[in-house]
């Protein structure tokens, strides 16, 4: 059974940093892409970043480019999202997701991801 467990969320002031972790288990993720999405109250879920498990190719949403960095630790089966220069508009529930990369038409599309974590809350105060 595939499990994605996020951690690292919390309350931070604007300009601060947080690092989210996603511990993945239950199968080999070779050939998969692991992504981060976020959803703020009253808004649609938004693509944040993704990384391919095997080759480490990285993709970012326009709103986080230059501020967020996605990375993976294959040995630990963990994906990280380093978030710097946080803004109040980054406040959301952040979700980790996994999908088979070879089948993806758009790595930014939430429908491309089969497995999802439960989410972790990030709140940025002004």
Secondary structure, DSSP 8 states (H G I E B T S, - for coil): --EEEEE--EEEETT--EEEEEEEESS--TTEEEEEEEE-TTS--EEEEEEETTT--EEE-TTTTTTEEEEEETTTTEEEEEE-S--GGG-EEEEEEEEEGGG-S-TT-GGG--EE---EEEEEE-
